[in-house]
Amino acid sequence: MSDDRNIPSSLSVLATLIVVTWRRLFRGRALWVSALIASLPVILTALLQGQDHNLEPIFVVMTLVLVLLPPMFVASSLGEEIEDRTTTYLWSRPIGRWTIVVSKLIALAPIAMVLVVGGGFLAFQIETGAPPPLRWVAATAGGSLAISVLAAGLSVLVPKYGMALSIVYMVVIDLIVGAMPASISNISITRHVREIGYMPAPHDVVQPAITMAVIASLWLVVALWRIRRLES
């Protein structure tokens, strides 16, 4: 008769994986590099001080930070776990494979979110003398989370090139498709971020928020489906 007391619960596994992920992050240089990238809107704003109050270049850099940081955190970490065969040990244990995807998102997505929102927040404050609108904060945070989930999906599909593929997807596909005046632009996360956070009020924010949530949910399903079928 097996002793169920030796089988860790899903919550304890998640907690352990989250702590391990944080330890690796804070011991490496990735966090400092990411913080530097997150500060780019602030640096640009400081350089443009004294000129006309044109937020467009700052918005462009904010968008660039938005599409870069989540893949750098989530896709790189998750892809390394799979490529380094750390998952082989984990999957030899009586735990759910989904825990590795969920733990990475719980551990890393909020950090990416804080860096992306924080850099933009400071840039807004410096340029306009006032904090950004709450809807911009919500749109940027939601977009960062959605891109994190997308990066997780792509890194499980193609672990070796997860980060690069995620960045290429966001820059080459998401941004370009989102700028198209056609219904296909609905698959673009950055388009919905713009509609929620940048469009002048009154503007419908419910529909783009729902669509962005659906996109993130589909990518999460892809990640969880694929992680169950990876060879150990």
SULZI-V757691 format. One record per pair of residues at least 24 apart in sequence whose ideal C-beta (glycine too) atoms are under 7 Angstrom apart, sorted by the first residue. I is the first residue (numbers start at 1). GAP is how many residues later the second one is. D is the distance in Angstrom with one decimal. If there is no record, write none. Layout:
# SULZI-V757691
i->I gap->GAP d->D
i->I gap->GAP d->D
This chain:
# SULZI-V757691
i->7 gap->87 d->5.0
i->8 gap->87 d->6.4
i->10 gap->86 d->6.1
i->10 gap->89 d->6.2
i->13 gap->82 d->4.8
i->13 gap->86 d->4.9
i->14 gap->85 d->5.5
i->14 gap->88 d->6.4
i->14 gap->89 d->5.1
i->14 gap->92 d->7.0
i->17 gap->82 d->6.2
i->17 gap->83 d->6.4
i->17 gap->86 d->3.6
i->18 gap->85 d->5.1
i->18 gap->88 d->5.7
i->18 gap->89 d->4.4
i->21 gap->56 d->6.3
i->21 gap->82 d->6.5
i->21 gap->83 d->6.2
i->21 gap->86 d->4.1
i->21 gap->87 d->6.5
i->22 gap->85 d->5.8
i->30 gap->42 d->6.9
i->34 gap->35 d->5.7
i->34 gap->38 d->5.8
i->34 gap->39 d->6.8
i->34 gap->81 d->5.9
i->35 gap->80 d->6.3
i->37 gap->28 d->6.0
i->37 gap->31 d->6.0
i->37 gap->32 d->6.3
i->38 gap->27 d->5.8
i->38 gap->31 d->6.4
i->38 gap->77 d->3.9
i->38 gap->78 d->6.3
i->38 gap->80 d->6.5
i->38 gap->81 d->4.0
i->39 gap->80 d->5.6
i->40 gap->25 d->6.0
i->40 gap->79 d->6.9
i->41 gap->24 d->6.5
i->41 gap->78 d->5.0
i->41 gap->79 d->5.6
i->41 gap->82 d->3.7
i->42 gap->77 d->5.9
i->42 gap->80 d->4.8
i->42 gap->81 d->5.1
i->42 gap->84 d->6.7
i->45 gap->78 d->4.4
i->45 gap->81 d->4.8
i->45 gap->82 d->4.9
i->46 gap->80 d->6.7
i->53 gap->74 d->6.6
i->55 gap->72 d->6.4
i->58 gap->65 d->5.4
i->58 gap->69 d->6.3
i->59 gap->139 d->7.0
i->62 gap->58 d->4.7
i->62 gap->61 d->6.9
i->63 gap->127 d->6.2
i->65 gap->51 d->5.7
i->65 gap->54 d->6.0
i->66 gap->50 d->5.4
i->66 gap->74 d->6.5
i->66 gap->77 d->5.9
i->66 gap->78 d->6.2
i->66 gap->81 d->6.9
i->66 gap->127 d->7.0
i->67 gap->80 d->6.6
i->67 gap->100 d->6.9
i->67 gap->103 d->3.8
i->67 gap->104 d->6.0
i->67 gap->108 d->7.0
i->67 gap->123 d->6.8
i->68 gap->99 d->6.3
i->69 gap->43 d->4.8
i->69 gap->46 d->5.8
i->69 gap->47 d->5.5
i->70 gap->39 d->6.9
i->70 gap->42 d->4.6
i->70 gap->74 d->5.5
i->70 gap->77 d->4.1
i->70 gap->78 d->4.1
i->70 gap->81 d->5.4
i->71 gap->80 d->4.2
i->71 gap->92 d->5.1
i->71 gap->95 d->3.6
i->71 gap->96 d->5.1
i->72 gap->91 d->6.4
i->73 gap->35 d->4.2
i->73 gap->38 d->6.3
i->73 gap->39 d->4.5
i->74 gap->30 d->5.8
i->74 gap->31 d->6.6
i->74 gap->34 d->5.1
i->74 gap->35 d->6.3
i->74 gap->74 d->4.7
i->74 gap->77 d->4.5
i->74 gap->78 d->5.3
i->75 gap->76 d->3.9
i->75 gap->77 d->7.0
i->75 gap->79 d->6.4
i->75 gap->80 d->4.0
i->75 gap->87 d->4.0
i->75 gap->88 d->4.1
i->75 gap->91 d->4.5
i->76 gap->87 d->4.3
i->77 gap->27 d->5.6
i->77 gap->31 d->6.0
i->78 gap->26 d->4.8
i->78 gap->74 d->5.7
i->78 gap->77 d->4.5
i->78 gap->78 d->6.7
i->78 gap->84 d->6.6
i->79 gap->76 d->4.2
i->79 gap->80 d->4.4
i->79 gap->81 d->6.7
i->79 gap->83 d->3.6
i->79 gap->84 d->6.3
i->82 gap->77 d->3.9
i->82 gap->148 d->6.8
i->83 gap->76 d->5.1
i->83 gap->77 d->5.7
i->87 gap->145 d->6.9
i->88 gap->144 d->5.3
i->91 gap->141 d->4.3
i->97 gap->130 d->4.9
i->97 gap->131 d->5.3
i->98 gap->126 d->5.1
i->98 gap->129 d->6.5
i->100 gap->127 d->6.7
i->101 gap->51 d->5.7
i->101 gap->55 d->6.7
i->101 gap->122 d->4.9
i->101 gap->123 d->6.1
i->101 gap->126 d->5.4
i->104 gap->48 d->6.5
i->105 gap->43 d->6.1
i->105 gap->44 d->6.6
i->105 gap->47 d->5.9
i->109 gap->36 d->5.5
i->109 gap->39 d->3.9
i->112 gap->32 d->5.5
i->112 gap->36 d->5.9
i->113 gap->28 d->5.1
i->113 gap->31 d->4.4
i->113 gap->32 d->6.1
i->116 gap->24 d->6.0
i->116 gap->28 d->4.7
i->117 gap->24 d->5.4
i->135 gap->61 d->6.0
i->135 gap->62 d->5.6
i->135 gap->70 d->6.4
i->136 gap->61 d->4.0
i->138 gap->58 d->6.8
i->139 gap->54 d->4.8
i->139 gap->57 d->3.6
i->139 gap->58 d->3.0
i->140 gap->53 d->6.5
i->140 gap->57 d->6.1
i->142 gap->67 d->6.8
i->142 gap->70 d->6.0
i->143 gap->46 d->5.6
i->143 gap->47 d->6.8
i->143 gap->50 d->3.8
i->143 gap->69 d->6.9
i->145 gap->71 d->6.7
i->146 gap->43 d->4.9
i->146 gap->66 d->5.2
i->146 gap->69 d->6.1
i->146 gap->70 d->4.0
i->147 gap->42 d->5.8
i->149 gap->67 d->4.4
i->149 gap->70 d->4.8
i->149 gap->71 d->5.1
i->150 gap->39 d->7.0
i->150 gap->69 d->4.6
i->152 gap->71 d->4.7
i->153 gap->66 d->3.9
i->153 gap->69 d->4.3
i->153 gap->70 d->4.3
i->156 gap->67 d->4.8
i->156 gap->70 d->4.5
i->156 gap->71 d->5.3
i->157 gap->69 d->5.7
i->186 gap->25 d->5.9
i->187 gap->28 d->6.7
i->189 gap->26 d->6.1
